[in-house]
Amino acid sequence: MPLARCPRCRRGNRQVDRARAVGGYDGALREIVHALKYEGRRSLAQPLAELMRIRGADMLTGADWAVPVPLHPSRRRERGFNQAADLASHLGVPVCPALRRHRATRTQTELPAARRHANVRGAFAVALGSARGNAGAPSAAAALGWRAAPMARETIEGSIVVLVDDVSTTGATLDECARVLKEAGVREVRALTAARVVTPPR
């Protein structure tokens, strides 16, 4: 049976065309996401991505690229990896690092829902990088944060893209990423996350 759209997805002019999450951001799922993201337990990315593949099969079917939501370079250096990229690499869809985060922003969890869209507005741009498949080890470009080679807009123009992230709260980050992708010519933007906050903070 199709899932009903949540109230925030019914409000406003959303750039993300369709979205799905494995489940609510609580209980065991929250603990798994925290262990991956903050404790560096990257081995959890593969089983978590497998759940995303099952629950989000309709998001992945027909998609040309999986695009991980990027971290700002300073945050990526601090953490040592991007959990969204780890998840994307196990979804069975070619990964295209089409976005870069060129402006550092406050952590969204620190902000009330009303300020989150403004916090990420203008924080993303089309990236320099190279697309890659899922077979074998990440390319040298991936190891450098996917900035080693120019990526033509033609790579994503007219394509169907699945944005990948660990958690969606208000959807502000996903929406801003989708806006940038559509301005670059992407035909359809879907979103697939490991978890979703059911009741956003006020």
BELSUL-V330591 format. One record per residue. N is the residue number from 1. SS is DSSP state (H for helix, E for strand, - for the rest). PSI is psi in radians with two decimals (none if undefined). Layout:
BEGIN
((N:SS:PSI) (N:SS:PSI))
END
This chain:
BEGIN
((1:-:2.31) (2:-:2.51) (3:-:2.49) (4:-:2.64) (5:-:2.45) (6:-:2.83) (7:H:-0.69) (8:H:-0.48) (9:H:-0.38) (10:H:-0.23) (11:-:2.56) (12:-:-3.08) (13:-:1.49) (14:-:2.46) (15:-:-0.49) (16:-:2.19) (17:-:-0.68) (18:E:2.61) (19:E:2.65) (20:E:2.62) (21:E:2.74) (22:E:-0.74) (23:E:-3.01) (24:E:2.65) (25:-:1.30) (26:-:3.04) (27:H:-2.44) (28:H:-0.63) (29:H:-0.71) (30:H:-0.74) (31:H:-0.69) (32:H:-0.80) (33:H:-0.76) (34:H:-0.74) (35:H:-0.70) (36:H:-0.87) (37:H:-0.77) (38:H:-0.36) (39:-:-0.01) (40:-:0.45) (41:-:1.33) (42:-:-0.32) (43:-:-0.31) (44:H:-0.27) (45:H:-0.72) (46:H:-0.89) (47:H:-0.57) (48:H:-0.71) (49:H:-0.58) (50:H:-0.71) (51:H:-0.69) (52:H:-0.66) (53:H:-0.68) (54:H:-0.91) (55:H:-0.45) (56:-:0.50) (57:H:-0.66) (58:H:-0.45) (59:H:-0.60) (60:H:-0.46) (61:-:2.17) (62:-:0.00) (63:-:2.49) (64:-:-0.66) (65:E:2.58) (66:E:2.17) (67:E:1.92) (68:E:2.47) (69:-:2.16) (70:-:2.72) (71:-:2.71) (72:E:2.52) (73:H:-0.66) (74:H:-0.67) (75:H:-0.66) (76:H:-0.70) (77:H:-0.72) (78:H:-0.75) (79:H:-0.56) (80:-:-0.16) (81:-:2.92) (82:-:1.98) (83:H:-0.55) (84:H:-0.68) (85:H:-0.68) (86:H:-0.77) (87:H:-0.78) (88:H:-0.58) (89:-:-0.21) (90:-:0.25) (91:-:-0.11) (92:-:0.18) (93:-:2.42) (94:-:2.38) (95:E:2.28) (96:-:1.93) (97:-:1.18) (98:-:-0.19) (99:E:2.62) (100:E:2.63) (101:E:1.76) (102:-:-0.08) (103:-:2.20) (104:-:2.44) (105:-:2.82) (106:-:2.61) (107:-:2.26) (108:H:-0.53) (109:H:-0.29) (110:H:-0.18) (111:-:2.61) (112:-:2.77) (113:H:-0.68) (114:H:-0.37) (115:H:-0.05) (116:H:-0.64) (117:H:-0.75) (118:H:-0.59) (119:H:-0.63) (120:H:-0.04) (121:-:2.17) (122:-:0.15) (123:-:-0.26) (124:E:2.68) (125:E:2.89) (126:E:2.36) (127:-:2.89) (128:-:2.23) (129:-:-2.94) (130:-:2.47) (131:-:2.71) (132:E:2.77) (133:-:-2.91) (134:-:-0.12) (135:-:2.44) (136:-:-2.95) (137:-:2.72) (138:-:2.61) (139:-:2.98) (140:H:-0.63) (141:H:-0.68) (142:H:-0.72) (143:H:-0.47) (144:-:0.27) (145:-:0.37) (146:-:0.72) (147:-:0.24) (148:-:-0.42) (149:-:2.53) (150:-:2.46) (151:-:2.05) (152:-:2.54) (153:H:-0.41) (154:H:-0.41) (155:H:-0.70) (156:-:-0.17) (157:-:2.25) (158:-:0.11) (159:-:2.95) (160:E:2.15) (161:E:2.46) (162:E:1.98) (163:E:2.38) (164:E:2.29) (165:E:2.98) (166:E:-0.82) (167:E:2.44) (168:E:2.21) (169:-:-1.36) (170:-:-0.22) (171:-:0.11) (172:H:-0.78) (173:H:-0.81) (174:H:-0.71) (175:H:-0.71) (176:H:-0.69) (177:H:-0.74) (178:H:-0.68) (179:H:-0.79) (180:H:-0.73) (181:H:-0.73) (182:H:-0.60) (183:H:-0.45) (184:-:0.03) (185:-:0.09) (186:-:2.38) (187:-:-0.74) (188:E:2.37) (189:E:2.10) (190:E:2.87) (191:E:2.39) (192:E:2.12) (193:E:2.77) (194:E:-0.64) (195:E:2.81) (196:E:2.31) (197:-:2.05) (198:-:-0.72) (199:-:1.77) (200:-:2.60) (201:-:2.55) (202:-:none))
END
